[in-house]
Amino acid sequence: MTTSSLAQRLADHIQRLLGGGPFAPPRGWTHMGAVICDVSFQPRCNYKATLKPRLVRLQANWPDARTVRGFQERIAREDLALAMNFHHARKVATAHGIAGLLAAHGVDTHDDLRTWLDLQAHRAALRTVKGVGPKSLDYIGNLVGRSQIAVDVHLRTFAADAGVPALPYEQLRTVYEEAAALLGHDRGGLEHAVWRYGSGTA
């Protein structure tokens, strides 16, 4: 089947199960420490019960980590695993790696990152950080208001239930993007609605 026909199949499934919307885009963070920790710690994590409360607490306890520079200063003298109460060495290392790369590129604020991600070369640079895959790259864009489709297990399951075959990440993302266009929905809003449905938080 063509991408267009798969997108129509997915769009029909969305309308049947989720209605006509409108779907509010996901809320992100203006606190860069929260942005970095969200994208670093969220894989295979119960977001609502486990991660979100920790991110809220991090913002309250580390107000100076609102910028990348402030976050770097904090993690240079304090243990991020303790601050997050999340002892996962690889995820902590990813957070350190993202912070270091953004700082090296002069990215300090939420608005800086949103603009910086416009260039494909910058997106490719972020992918060099261990732990940052294509889904994480799209996800961090959503955290700073870029309205993208970040394909996770819930979106894959939803698409499979719609009769969309298993596709590589970029192809399935395109199918979702075309479905959003067919329905006239914001990409990030549609993605978040499907995620909430699949994760049981709708």
PyRosetta script that sets phi, psi and omega in degrees:
from pyrosetta import init, pose_from_sequence

init()
pose = pose_from_sequence("MTTSSLAQRLADHIQRLLGGGPFAPPRGWTHMGAVICDVSFQPRCNYKATLKPRLVRLQANWPDARTVRGFQERIAREDLALAMNFHHARKVATAHGIAGLLAAHGVDTHDDLRTWLDLQAHRAALRTVKGVGPKSLDYIGNLVGRSQIAVDVHLRTFAADAGVPALPYEQLRTVYEEAAALLGHDRGGLEHAVWRYGSGTA")
pose.set_psi(1, 151.8)
pose.set_omega(1, 178.4)
pose.set_phi(2, -78.0)
pose.set_psi(2, 163.9)
pose.set_omega(2, 176.9)
pose.set_phi(3, -59.5)
pose.set_psi(3, -39.4)
pose.set_omega(3, -178.7)
pose.set_phi(4, -63.9)
pose.set_psi(4, -41.8)
pose.set_omega(4, 180.0)
pose.set_phi(5, -69.8)
pose.set_psi(5, -34.8)
pose.set_omega(5, 176.5)
pose.set_phi(6, -67.7)
pose.set_psi(6, -39.3)
pose.set_omega(6, 178.4)
pose.set_phi(7, -63.2)
pose.set_psi(7, -39.8)
pose.set_omega(7, 177.8)
pose.set_phi(8, -65.4)
pose.set_psi(8, -41.5)
pose.set_omega(8, 177.5)
pose.set_phi(9, -60.6)
pose.set_psi(9, -43.6)
pose.set_omega(9, 179.0)
pose.set_phi(10, -66.8)
pose.set_psi(10, -41.3)
pose.set_omega(10, 179.5)
pose.set_phi(11, -61.4)
pose.set_psi(11, -41.2)
pose.set_omega(11, 178.6)
pose.set_phi(12, -62.7)
pose.set_psi(12, -40.9)
pose.set_omega(12, 179.7)
pose.set_phi(13, -65.2)
pose.set_psi(13, -40.3)
pose.set_omega(13, 178.5)
pose.set_phi(14, -61.9)
pose.set_psi(14, -45.4)
pose.set_omega(14, -179.6)
pose.set_phi(15, -64.3)
pose.set_psi(15, -39.0)
pose.set_omega(15, -179.7)
pose.set_phi(16, -65.2)
pose.set_psi(16, -42.6)
pose.set_omega(16, -172.9)
pose.set_phi(17, -93.9)
pose.set_psi(17, -31.7)
pose.set_omega(17, -173.2)
pose.set_phi(18, -112.4)
pose.set_psi(18, -10.1)
pose.set_omega(18, -179.3)
pose.set_phi(19, 83.9)
pose.set_psi(19, -165.7)
pose.set_omega(19, -174.2)
pose.set_phi(20, -95.3)
pose.set_psi(20, 3.4)
pose.set_omega(20, 179.6)
pose.set_phi(21, 77.9)
pose.set_psi(21, -156.6)
pose.set_omega(21, 3.0)
pose.set_phi(22, -72.5)
pose.set_psi(22, 156.6)
pose.set_omega(22, -179.3)
pose.set_phi(23, -108.2)
pose.set_psi(23, 123.1)
pose.set_omega(23, -178.9)
pose.set_phi(24, -69.7)
pose.set_psi(24, 138.0)
pose.set_omega(24, 176.8)
pose.set_phi(25, -65.7)
pose.set_psi(25, 156.0)
pose.set_omega(25, 180.0)
pose.set_phi(26, -65.7)
pose.set_psi(26, 148.7)
pose.set_omega(26, 174.3)
pose.set_phi(27, -79.6)
pose.set_psi(27, 136.8)
pose.set_omega(27, 176.1)
pose.set_phi(28, -105.9)
pose.set_psi(28, -150.7)
pose.set_omega(28, 179.4)
pose.set_phi(29, -133.7)
pose.set_psi(29, 147.4)
pose.set_omega(29, 169.8)
pose.set_phi(30, -97.2)
pose.set_psi(30, -15.5)
pose.set_omega(30, 178.7)
pose.set_phi(31, -82.4)
pose.set_psi(31, 114.2)
pose.set_omega(31, -173.1)
pose.set_phi(32, -67.9)
pose.set_psi(32, -29.0)
pose.set_omega(32, 174.2)
pose.set_phi(33, -61.3)
pose.set_psi(33, -39.7)
pose.set_omega(33, 178.3)
pose.set_phi(34, -68.9)
pose.set_psi(34, -40.5)
pose.set_omega(34, 178.1)
pose.set_phi(35, -59.0)
pose.set_psi(35, -49.7)
pose.set_omega(35, -176.8)
pose.set_phi(36, -65.0)
pose.set_psi(36, -42.7)
pose.set_omega(36, -179.1)
pose.set_phi(37, -71.6)
pose.set_psi(37, -34.9)
pose.set_omega(37, 178.5)
pose.set_phi(38, -59.7)
pose.set_psi(38, -54.0)
pose.set_omega(38, -177.2)
pose.set_phi(39, -67.3)
pose.set_psi(39, -28.8)
pose.set_omega(39, -177.5)
pose.set_phi(40, -78.9)
pose.set_psi(40, -38.7)
pose.set_omega(40, -173.0)
pose.set_phi(41, -96.6)
pose.set_psi(41, -14.1)
pose.set_omega(41, -170.9)
pose.set_phi(42, -72.3)
pose.set_psi(42, -25.3)
pose.set_omega(42, -178.2)
pose.set_phi(43, -57.3)
pose.set_psi(43, 131.1)
pose.set_omega(43, 178.0)
pose.set_phi(44, 55.1)
pose.set_psi(44, 42.5)
pose.set_omega(44, -177.3)
pose.set_phi(45, -131.7)
pose.set_psi(45, 140.0)
pose.set_omega(45, 173.5)
pose.set_phi(46, -72.2)
pose.set_psi(46, 105.6)
pose.set_omega(46, -170.3)
pose.set_phi(47, -64.1)
pose.set_psi(47, -51.9)
pose.set_omega(47, -173.3)
pose.set_phi(48, -65.7)
pose.set_psi(48, -43.8)
pose.set_omega(48, -174.5)
pose.set_phi(49, -84.6)
pose.set_psi(49, -33.9)
pose.set_omega(49, -171.2)
pose.set_phi(50, -105.2)
pose.set_psi(50, -50.7)
pose.set_omega(50, -169.9)
pose.set_phi(51, -88.0)
pose.set_psi(51, -46.3)
pose.set_omega(51, -174.1)
pose.set_phi(52, -56.8)
pose.set_psi(52, -45.2)
pose.set_omega(52, 178.5)
pose.set_phi(53, -60.1)
pose.set_psi(53, -33.5)
pose.set_omega(53, 179.6)
pose.set_phi(54, -70.2)
pose.set_psi(54, -36.8)
pose.set_omega(54, 178.6)
pose.set_phi(55, -68.7)
pose.set_psi(55, -39.5)
pose.set_omega(55, 176.8)
pose.set_phi(56, -62.3)
pose.set_psi(56, -42.8)
pose.set_omega(56, -180.0)
pose.set_phi(57, -67.7)
pose.set_psi(57, -38.2)
pose.set_omega(57, 178.4)
pose.set_phi(58, -60.2)
pose.set_psi(58, -42.7)
pose.set_omega(58, 179.5)
pose.set_phi(59, -62.8)
pose.set_psi(59, -39.0)
pose.set_omega(59, -180.0)
pose.set_phi(60, -70.0)
pose.set_psi(60, -40.1)
pose.set_omega(60, -175.7)
pose.set_phi(61, -83.4)
pose.set_psi(61, -26.3)
pose.set_omega(61, -178.6)
pose.set_phi(62, -122.9)
pose.set_psi(62, 64.3)
pose.set_omega(62, -179.3)
pose.set_phi(63, -62.4)
pose.set_psi(63, -27.5)
pose.set_omega(63, 179.9)
pose.set_phi(64, -74.1)
pose.set_psi(64, -10.8)
pose.set_omega(64, 178.4)
pose.set_phi(65, -87.8)
pose.set_psi(65, 19.6)
pose.set_omega(65, 177.8)
pose.set_phi(66, -64.8)
pose.set_psi(66, -26.8)
pose.set_omega(66, 176.1)
pose.set_phi(67, -107.9)
pose.set_psi(67, 162.8)
pose.set_omega(67, 177.0)
pose.set_phi(68, -61.5)
pose.set_psi(68, -42.4)
pose.set_omega(68, -179.7)
pose.set_phi(69, -61.5)
pose.set_psi(69, -43.4)
pose.set_omega(69, 178.8)
pose.set_phi(70, -66.4)
pose.set_psi(70, -38.1)
pose.set_omega(70, 177.7)
pose.set_phi(71, -64.6)
pose.set_psi(71, -43.1)
pose.set_omega(71, 178.5)
pose.set_phi(72, -60.6)
pose.set_psi(72, -41.6)
pose.set_omega(72, 179.3)
pose.set_phi(73, -62.5)
pose.set_psi(73, -39.0)
pose.set_omega(73, 178.5)
pose.set_phi(74, -65.4)
pose.set_psi(74, -49.6)
pose.set_omega(74, -174.8)
pose.set_phi(75, -74.1)
pose.set_psi(75, -13.0)
pose.set_omega(75, 175.1)
pose.set_phi(76, -74.4)
pose.set_psi(76, -26.5)
pose.set_omega(76, -176.9)
pose.set_phi(77, -117.0)
pose.set_psi(77, -8.5)
pose.set_omega(77, 179.6)
pose.set_phi(78, -131.6)
pose.set_psi(78, 154.5)
pose.set_omega(78, -177.4)
pose.set_phi(79, -81.8)
pose.set_psi(79, 115.1)
pose.set_omega(79, -178.9)
pose.set_phi(80, -63.7)
pose.set_psi(80, -35.5)
pose.set_omega(80, 178.9)
pose.set_phi(81, -60.5)
pose.set_psi(81, -39.5)
pose.set_omega(81, 177.9)
pose.set_phi(82, -70.8)
pose.set_psi(82, -41.7)
pose.set_omega(82, -179.4)
pose.set_phi(83, -62.5)
pose.set_psi(83, -36.6)
pose.set_omega(83, 179.5)
pose.set_phi(84, -89.7)
pose.set_psi(84, -11.0)
pose.set_omega(84, -172.7)
pose.set_phi(85, 51.2)
pose.set_psi(85, 46.7)
pose.set_omega(85, -175.0)
pose.set_phi(86, -142.6)
pose.set_psi(86, 96.4)
pose.set_omega(86, -171.2)
pose.set_phi(87, -95.4)
pose.set_psi(87, 86.1)
pose.set_omega(87, -179.2)
pose.set_phi(88, -140.9)
pose.set_psi(88, 101.0)
pose.set_omega(88, -170.8)
pose.set_phi(89, -56.9)
pose.set_psi(89, -40.9)
pose.set_omega(89, -177.4)
pose.set_phi(90, -66.2)
pose.set_psi(90, -40.8)
pose.set_omega(90, -179.6)
pose.set_phi(91, -69.5)
pose.set_psi(91, -37.6)
pose.set_omega(91, 175.3)
pose.set_phi(92, -62.5)
pose.set_psi(92, -42.2)
pose.set_omega(92, 179.3)
pose.set_phi(93, -63.9)
pose.set_psi(93, -36.9)
pose.set_omega(93, 177.5)
pose.set_phi(94, -63.0)
pose.set_psi(94, -43.6)
pose.set_omega(94, 178.3)
pose.set_phi(95, -60.4)
pose.set_psi(95, -44.0)
pose.set_omega(95, 177.3)
pose.set_phi(96, -61.9)
pose.set_psi(96, -41.6)
pose.set_omega(96, -178.6)
pose.set_phi(97, -65.4)
pose.set_psi(97, -42.7)
pose.set_omega(97, 179.2)
pose.set_phi(98, -64.6)
pose.set_psi(98, -44.9)
pose.set_omega(98, 179.9)
pose.set_phi(99, -59.6)
pose.set_psi(99, -44.3)
pose.set_omega(99, -179.1)
pose.set_phi(100, -64.4)
pose.set_psi(100, -42.3)
pose.set_omega(100, -179.5)
pose.set_phi(101, -66.9)
pose.set_psi(101, -44.4)
pose.set_omega(101, 179.6)
pose.set_phi(102, -62.5)
pose.set_psi(102, -42.4)
pose.set_omega(102, 179.6)
pose.set_phi(103, -62.3)
pose.set_psi(103, -40.3)
pose.set_omega(103, -179.9)
pose.set_phi(104, -63.8)
pose.set_psi(104, -25.1)
pose.set_omega(104, -179.9)
pose.set_phi(105, -98.4)
pose.set_psi(105, 7.8)
pose.set_omega(105, 177.0)
pose.set_phi(106, 76.2)
pose.set_psi(106, 17.9)
pose.set_omega(106, 178.7)
pose.set_phi(107, -89.2)
pose.set_psi(107, 119.5)
pose.set_omega(107, -175.1)
pose.set_phi(108, -122.9)
pose.set_psi(108, -29.4)
pose.set_omega(108, -174.2)
pose.set_phi(109, -123.2)
pose.set_psi(109, 170.3)
pose.set_omega(109, 174.6)
pose.set_phi(110, -52.6)
pose.set_psi(110, -48.5)
pose.set_omega(110, -178.5)
pose.set_phi(111, -67.2)
pose.set_psi(111, -36.0)
pose.set_omega(111, 175.6)
pose.set_phi(112, -57.9)
pose.set_psi(112, -47.7)
pose.set_omega(112, -176.0)
pose.set_phi(113, -66.9)
pose.set_psi(113, -41.3)
pose.set_omega(113, 179.8)
pose.set_phi(114, -58.4)
pose.set_psi(114, -43.1)
pose.set_omega(114, -179.9)
pose.set_phi(115, -73.4)
pose.set_psi(115, -41.3)
pose.set_omega(115, -176.9)
pose.set_phi(116, -59.1)
pose.set_psi(116, -34.6)
pose.set_omega(116, -177.8)
pose.set_phi(117, -72.5)
pose.set_psi(117, -3.8)
pose.set_omega(117, 177.2)
pose.set_phi(118, -61.9)
pose.set_psi(118, -34.1)
pose.set_omega(118, -173.5)
pose.set_phi(119, -91.0)
pose.set_psi(119, 132.3)
pose.set_omega(119, 179.4)
pose.set_phi(120, -60.2)
pose.set_psi(120, -34.9)
pose.set_omega(120, 179.6)
pose.set_phi(121, -62.7)
pose.set_psi(121, -36.1)
pose.set_omega(121, 178.4)
pose.set_phi(122, -71.3)
pose.set_psi(122, -39.5)
pose.set_omega(122, 177.2)
pose.set_phi(123, -62.9)
pose.set_psi(123, -39.7)
pose.set_omega(123, 178.1)
pose.set_phi(124, -65.0)
pose.set_psi(124, -37.6)
pose.set_omega(124, 178.4)
pose.set_phi(125, -63.4)
pose.set_psi(125, -40.8)
pose.set_omega(125, 179.9)
pose.set_phi(126, -65.1)
pose.set_psi(126, -31.7)
pose.set_omega(126, 178.5)
pose.set_phi(127, -66.8)
pose.set_psi(127, -16.6)
pose.set_omega(127, 179.8)
pose.set_phi(128, -75.1)
pose.set_psi(128, -13.6)
pose.set_omega(128, 177.3)
pose.set_phi(129, -74.7)
pose.set_psi(129, 127.7)
pose.set_omega(129, -179.7)
pose.set_phi(130, -61.7)
pose.set_psi(130, 127.6)
pose.set_omega(130, -178.7)
pose.set_phi(131, 102.8)
pose.set_psi(131, -8.5)
pose.set_omega(131, 178.5)
pose.set_phi(132, -103.8)
pose.set_psi(132, 105.9)
pose.set_omega(132, 177.2)
pose.set_phi(133, -104.2)
pose.set_psi(133, -172.5)
pose.set_omega(133, -178.8)
pose.set_phi(134, -61.1)
pose.set_psi(134, -36.9)
pose.set_omega(134, 179.3)
pose.set_phi(135, -66.9)
pose.set_psi(135, -43.6)
pose.set_omega(135, 179.4)
pose.set_phi(136, -62.2)
pose.set_psi(136, -36.1)
pose.set_omega(136, -180.0)
pose.set_phi(137, -65.2)
pose.set_psi(137, -43.9)
pose.set_omega(137, 177.2)
pose.set_phi(138, -69.2)
pose.set_psi(138, -36.8)
pose.set_omega(138, -178.2)
pose.set_phi(139, -65.1)
pose.set_psi(139, -43.5)
pose.set_omega(139, -179.8)
pose.set_phi(140, -65.8)
pose.set_psi(140, -30.3)
pose.set_omega(140, 174.0)
pose.set_phi(141, -61.5)
pose.set_psi(141, -42.9)
pose.set_omega(141, 177.7)
pose.set_phi(142, -63.7)
pose.set_psi(142, -33.6)
pose.set_omega(142, -178.6)
pose.set_phi(143, -66.4)
pose.set_psi(143, -21.1)
pose.set_omega(143, 178.3)
pose.set_phi(144, -114.1)
pose.set_psi(144, 20.8)
pose.set_omega(144, 169.9)
pose.set_phi(145, 84.6)
pose.set_psi(145, 25.7)
pose.set_omega(145, -178.2)
pose.set_phi(146, -88.3)
pose.set_psi(146, -11.1)
pose.set_omega(146, 176.3)
pose.set_phi(147, 58.3)
pose.set_psi(147, 75.9)
pose.set_omega(147, -177.9)
pose.set_phi(148, -125.7)
pose.set_psi(148, 169.4)
pose.set_omega(148, 175.5)
pose.set_phi(149, -100.9)
pose.set_psi(149, 113.0)
pose.set_omega(149, 175.7)
pose.set_phi(150, -104.9)
pose.set_psi(150, 107.1)
pose.set_omega(150, -172.8)
pose.set_phi(151, -81.5)
pose.set_psi(151, 113.8)
pose.set_omega(151, 176.3)
pose.set_phi(152, -117.2)
pose.set_psi(152, -169.7)
pose.set_omega(152, -176.3)
pose.set_phi(153, -62.1)
pose.set_psi(153, -34.6)
pose.set_omega(153, -179.2)
pose.set_phi(154, -68.5)
pose.set_psi(154, -40.4)
pose.set_omega(154, 178.2)
pose.set_phi(155, -69.6)
pose.set_psi(155, -33.9)
pose.set_omega(155, 177.2)
pose.set_phi(156, -66.9)
pose.set_psi(156, -43.2)
pose.set_omega(156, 179.5)
pose.set_phi(157, -63.8)
pose.set_psi(157, -42.7)
pose.set_omega(157, 179.8)
pose.set_phi(158, -61.5)
pose.set_psi(158, -44.2)
pose.set_omega(158, 179.1)
pose.set_phi(159, -64.3)
pose.set_psi(159, -41.0)
pose.set_omega(159, 178.7)
pose.set_phi(160, -62.1)
pose.set_psi(160, -40.5)
pose.set_omega(160, 178.6)
pose.set_phi(161, -65.3)
pose.set_psi(161, -25.5)
pose.set_omega(161, 178.0)
pose.set_phi(162, -80.9)
pose.set_psi(162, -7.0)
pose.set_omega(162, -178.3)
pose.set_phi(163, 93.0)
pose.set_psi(163, 14.6)
pose.set_omega(163, 176.1)
pose.set_phi(164, -85.9)
pose.set_psi(164, 125.2)
pose.set_omega(164, -178.6)
pose.set_phi(165, -68.2)
pose.set_psi(165, 164.0)
pose.set_omega(165, 177.1)
pose.set_phi(166, -61.6)
pose.set_psi(166, 127.2)
pose.set_omega(166, -177.4)
pose.set_phi(167, -129.5)
pose.set_psi(167, 156.4)
pose.set_omega(167, 171.3)
pose.set_phi(168, -59.3)
pose.set_psi(168, 158.8)
pose.set_omega(168, -173.9)
pose.set_phi(169, -51.2)
pose.set_psi(169, -54.1)
pose.set_omega(169, -173.9)
pose.set_phi(170, -62.8)
pose.set_psi(170, -36.8)
pose.set_omega(170, -179.7)
pose.set_phi(171, -68.8)
pose.set_psi(171, -42.1)
pose.set_omega(171, 179.3)
pose.set_phi(172, -68.1)
pose.set_psi(172, -36.3)
pose.set_omega(172, 175.1)
pose.set_phi(173, -59.3)
pose.set_psi(173, -43.0)
pose.set_omega(173, 178.7)
pose.set_phi(174, -62.3)
pose.set_psi(174, -40.0)
pose.set_omega(174, 178.0)
pose.set_phi(175, -60.9)
pose.set_psi(175, -43.8)
pose.set_omega(175, 177.3)
pose.set_phi(176, -64.0)
pose.set_psi(176, -41.8)
pose.set_omega(176, 179.5)
pose.set_phi(177, -61.4)
pose.set_psi(177, -42.3)
pose.set_omega(177, 179.7)
pose.set_phi(178, -69.2)
pose.set_psi(178, -36.0)
pose.set_omega(178, 177.0)
pose.set_phi(179, -64.2)
pose.set_psi(179, -41.0)
pose.set_omega(179, 177.5)
pose.set_phi(180, -61.4)
pose.set_psi(180, -41.1)
pose.set_omega(180, 179.1)
pose.set_phi(181, -65.8)
pose.set_psi(181, -41.4)
pose.set_omega(181, 179.0)
pose.set_phi(182, -60.2)
pose.set_psi(182, -38.6)
pose.set_omega(182, -176.6)
pose.set_phi(183, -90.0)
pose.set_psi(183, -7.9)
pose.set_omega(183, -178.8)
pose.set_phi(184, 72.5)
pose.set_psi(184, 30.9)
pose.set_omega(184, -178.3)
pose.set_phi(185, -104.1)
pose.set_psi(185, 149.8)
pose.set_omega(185, 168.7)
pose.set_phi(186, -60.8)
pose.set_psi(186, 134.6)
pose.set_omega(186, -177.4)
pose.set_phi(187, -58.9)
pose.set_psi(187, -49.0)
pose.set_omega(187, -179.0)
pose.set_phi(188, -63.9)
pose.set_psi(188, -37.2)
pose.set_omega(188, 178.5)
pose.set_phi(189, -65.2)
pose.set_psi(189, -43.1)
pose.set_omega(189, 177.8)
pose.set_phi(190, -64.0)
pose.set_psi(190, -46.4)
pose.set_omega(190, 179.2)
pose.set_phi(191, -57.0)
pose.set_psi(191, -44.4)
pose.set_omega(191, -176.8)
pose.set_phi(192, -67.0)
pose.set_psi(192, -37.1)
pose.set_omega(192, 178.4)
pose.set_phi(193, -63.8)
pose.set_psi(193, -42.8)
pose.set_omega(193, 178.5)
pose.set_phi(194, -66.8)
pose.set_psi(194, -41.3)
pose.set_omega(194, 179.0)
pose.set_phi(195, -62.0)
pose.set_psi(195, -44.3)
pose.set_omega(195, 179.2)
pose.set_phi(196, -62.8)
pose.set_psi(196, -39.0)
pose.set_omega(196, 177.8)
pose.set_phi(197, -64.4)
pose.set_psi(197, -48.2)
pose.set_omega(197, -176.5)
pose.set_phi(198, -69.2)
pose.set_psi(198, -31.9)
pose.set_omega(198, -177.6)
pose.set_phi(199, -88.7)
pose.set_psi(199, -4.6)
pose.set_omega(199, 178.5)
pose.set_phi(200, 78.9)
pose.set_psi(200, 19.5)
pose.set_omega(200, -179.7)
pose.set_phi(201, -105.5)
pose.set_psi(201, 6.4)
pose.set_omega(201, -179.7)
pose.set_phi(202, -67.0)
pose.dump_pdb("model.pdb")
